[in-house]
Amino acid sequence: MTTALAPGAADALLFDLGRVVIDYDLRRTLKAWAVELGSDPHALMAKLSQDDTFHRYETGHVTNAQFFAAVRSALGLTLTDEQLREGWNAIFIGEMPGIAPLLDRAAKQLPLYALSNTNDAHIAHFSEHYAELLVHFREMFLSSRIGMRKPHGETYDYVVKAIGVVPQRIVFFDDLAENIEAARERGLHAVQVHSSDDVARALDQLGL
C-alpha cells in the first residue's frame, strides 16, 4: 500500500516502539560498557550478529544470561551480567519528543497496537519506565515473546490476524525503510517515521 491516507481509512494503528515511541542511542550502551568500536555504534550490532546470537535473542531463543555471555566473548569484556544489563538498558533516552499527546489523541478514536523487535532485558526496562506511555496500546507484539521479528512477512501476517482487522485498514508506523517496505508488501498502509511530525501528519490525514 502507499502512504496515501484519508479520513476513515483505518480501523487500527500499529506502532514500532524504537525511534517512534521511545528514543534510543546505541552510543549510550557503548559508553556504559566502555567499548570503543570506532565512530559507528552499529559496529556493536555487527559484532553481536556475527553468529546470529542477537537475532536469536530478539526472538526468544537465547536467554539474558546466554546473550550477556556472548557479549563478553565478542567484545572481550569482564563485566558482570548486572553491569552488562545496566549498560544494555542505558540505550534508552526517553520518549520521542511530541509522541505522548499524539498517542493520547489517536487512542481516543482507534485501537492502538505496538510491534517491536526487542528482547527480554529491554522489555523489563521499558515496561517499568515508560508504563504511562505504553498504556495507550491495546496489545504489544514483542519479537522475543512472539518468536518472530520484522521484516519477515510472517510477522506481519501474525499481527494482522491477532488484531482481527484486514491489513488494508491498518496503518503501520516504523522508522526503518525495510520494515515499511515489508509491511506494504503484506498489504498494510505504512508511514516511515523520522520524527513525531510524521505521525502527526498521518493522524491529520486520517481525520483523527
C-alpha positions as CSV (number, residue, x, y, z in Angstrom):
1,M,0.0,0.0,0.0
2,T,1.1,3.6,-0.5
3,T,1.1,6.1,2.3
4,A,-1.9,8.0,0.8
5,L,-4.2,8.3,3.7
6,A,-7.7,9.7,4.1
7,P,-10.3,10.3,6.8
8,G,-11.9,7.0,7.8
9,A,-9.2,4.9,6.1
10,A,-8.1,3.0,9.2
11,D,-9.6,0.7,11.8
12,A,-6.3,0.2,13.8
13,L,-2.9,1.8,14.2
14,L,0.2,-0.2,14.6
15,F,3.4,1.4,16.0
16,D,7.0,0.4,16.2
17,L,8.5,1.4,19.6
18,G,12.2,2.3,19.0
19,R,12.6,5.7,17.5
20,V,8.8,6.0,17.0
21,V,7.6,5.9,20.6
22,I,10.8,5.6,22.6
23,D,14.1,7.2,21.6
24,Y,17.4,5.4,21.9
25,D,21.0,5.7,21.0
26,L,23.5,2.7,20.8
27,R,26.3,5.0,21.7
28,R,25.0,5.2,25.3
29,T,25.4,1.5,25.6
30,L,28.9,1.6,24.2
31,K,29.8,4.4,26.6
32,A,28.4,2.4,29.6
33,W,30.4,-0.7,28.6
34,A,33.5,1.5,27.9
35,V,33.7,-0.1,24.5
36,E,35.4,1.7,21.6
37,L,34.4,0.4,18.2
38,G,35.3,3.4,16.0
39,S,32.8,6.1,15.1
40,D,30.0,3.8,14.1
41,P,27.9,2.5,17.0
42,H,26.3,-0.1,14.7
43,A,29.7,-1.9,14.7
44,L,28.5,-3.2,18.1
45,M,25.4,-4.9,16.5
46,A,27.6,-6.2,13.7
47,K,29.8,-7.9,16.1
48,L,26.9,-9.4,18.1
49,S,25.2,-10.5,14.9
50,Q,28.1,-12.5,13.6
51,D,26.8,-15.8,15.0
52,D,23.1,-14.9,14.9
53,T,23.0,-14.6,18.7
54,F,21.4,-11.1,18.7
55,H,18.6,-12.1,16.3
56,R,18.0,-15.3,18.3
57,Y,17.9,-13.1,21.5
58,E,15.3,-10.9,19.8
59,T,13.1,-14.0,19.0
60,G,13.3,-15.5,22.5
61,H,15.7,-18.4,21.6
62,V,18.5,-17.1,23.7
63,T,18.3,-16.2,27.4
64,N,19.6,-13.0,29.0
65,A,22.5,-14.9,30.5
66,Q,23.4,-16.5,27.2
67,F,23.2,-13.2,25.4
68,F,25.4,-11.4,28.0
69,A,27.9,-14.3,27.8
70,A,28.0,-13.8,24.0
71,V,28.6,-10.0,24.6
72,R,31.5,-10.7,26.9
73,S,33.1,-13.1,24.4
74,A,32.5,-10.9,21.3
75,L,33.8,-7.7,22.9
76,G,36.3,-9.1,25.3
77,L,34.6,-7.7,28.4
78,T,34.8,-8.8,32.0
79,L,31.7,-7.1,33.2
80,T,29.1,-9.0,35.3
81,D,25.6,-9.8,33.9
82,E,24.2,-7.0,36.0
83,Q,26.7,-4.5,34.7
84,L,26.0,-5.6,31.2
85,R,22.3,-5.3,31.7
86,E,22.6,-1.8,33.1
87,G,24.7,-0.8,30.1
88,W,22.3,-2.5,27.7
89,N,19.4,-0.6,29.1
90,A,21.3,2.7,29.1
91,I,20.4,2.7,25.4
92,F,17.1,4.4,26.2
93,I,17.0,8.2,26.0
94,G,13.3,8.9,26.8
95,E,10.0,9.2,24.9
96,M,10.2,10.5,21.4
97,P,9.5,14.3,21.6
98,G,5.9,15.1,21.0
99,I,4.7,11.4,20.7
100,A,2.7,11.3,24.0
101,P,-0.1,13.7,23.1
102,L,-0.4,12.1,19.6
103,L,-0.9,8.6,21.1
104,D,-3.4,10.0,23.6
105,R,-5.3,11.7,20.7
106,A,-5.3,8.6,18.5
107,A,-6.2,6.2,21.2
108,K,-9.4,8.1,21.8
109,Q,-10.6,7.2,18.4
110,L,-8.9,4.0,17.2
111,P,-7.3,0.9,18.9
112,L,-3.5,1.2,19.0
113,Y,-1.1,-1.7,18.9
114,A,2.7,-2.0,19.0
115,L,5.1,-4.2,17.0
116,S,8.7,-4.1,18.0
117,N,11.9,-6.1,17.6
118,T,13.1,-6.2,21.2
119,N,14.4,-8.5,23.9
120,D,13.6,-9.6,27.4
121,A,16.0,-7.2,29.2
122,H,14.7,-4.2,27.3
123,I,11.1,-5.3,27.7
124,A,11.5,-5.4,31.5
125,H,13.1,-1.9,31.4
126,F,10.7,-0.1,29.2
127,S,7.6,-1.8,30.7
128,E,8.6,-0.2,34.0
129,H,10.0,3.2,32.9
130,Y,7.5,4.0,30.2
131,A,4.3,2.5,31.5
132,E,2.4,5.7,31.2
133,L,3.2,5.9,27.5
134,L,2.6,2.2,26.8
135,V,-0.8,2.2,28.4
136,H,-2.2,3.5,25.2
137,F,-1.6,0.2,23.4
138,R,-4.3,-2.4,23.5
139,E,-1.7,-5.1,22.9
140,M,2.1,-5.1,22.2
141,F,3.5,-7.7,19.9
142,L,7.2,-8.0,21.0
143,S,9.5,-10.1,18.9
144,S,11.0,-12.1,21.8
145,R,7.6,-13.0,23.0
146,I,6.0,-13.9,19.7
147,G,9.1,-15.7,18.3
148,M,9.4,-13.7,15.1
149,R,10.7,-10.3,14.1
150,K,10.4,-7.7,11.4
151,P,10.9,-7.5,8.5
152,H,9.8,-11.1,7.9
153,G,6.5,-11.3,6.2
154,E,5.0,-13.9,8.6
155,T,5.5,-11.5,11.4
156,Y,3.0,-9.0,9.9
157,D,0.6,-11.8,9.0
158,Y,0.6,-13.0,12.6
159,V,0.0,-9.5,13.9
160,V,-2.8,-8.7,11.4
161,K,-4.6,-12.0,12.3
162,A,-4.2,-11.2,16.0
163,I,-5.6,-7.7,15.6
164,G,-8.5,-9.0,13.5
165,V,-8.5,-6.2,11.0
166,V,-7.7,-6.6,7.3
167,P,-4.3,-5.2,6.5
168,Q,-5.7,-2.6,4.2
169,R,-7.3,-1.0,7.2
170,I,-4.2,-0.9,9.4
171,V,-1.7,2.0,9.3
172,F,1.8,1.0,10.5
173,F,4.4,3.4,11.7
174,D,8.1,2.5,11.7
175,D,11.5,4.3,11.4
176,L,13.2,1.7,9.2
177,A,12.6,1.6,5.4
178,E,13.0,-2.2,5.2
179,N,10.2,-2.7,7.8
180,I,8.0,-0.2,5.9
181,E,8.5,-2.0,2.6
182,A,7.8,-5.4,4.1
183,A,4.6,-4.1,5.7
184,R,3.4,-2.7,2.4
185,E,4.1,-6.0,0.7
186,R,1.7,-7.6,3.2
187,G,-1.0,-5.0,2.4
188,L,-0.7,-2.6,5.2
189,H,-0.5,1.2,4.9
190,A,2.9,2.2,6.2
191,V,4.4,5.5,7.2
192,Q,8.1,5.9,7.7
193,V,8.8,8.0,10.8
194,H,11.7,10.4,11.1
195,S,10.1,12.5,13.9
196,S,6.7,12.8,15.6
197,D,5.8,15.3,12.9
198,D,5.3,12.3,10.6
199,V,2.9,10.7,13.0
200,A,1.0,14.0,13.4
201,R,0.7,14.4,9.7
202,A,-0.7,10.9,9.2
203,L,-3.2,11.4,12.0
204,D,-4.3,14.6,10.4
205,Q,-4.7,12.9,7.0
206,L,-6.8,10.1,8.8
207,G,-9.0,12.8,10.3
208,L,-8.0,11.8,13.9
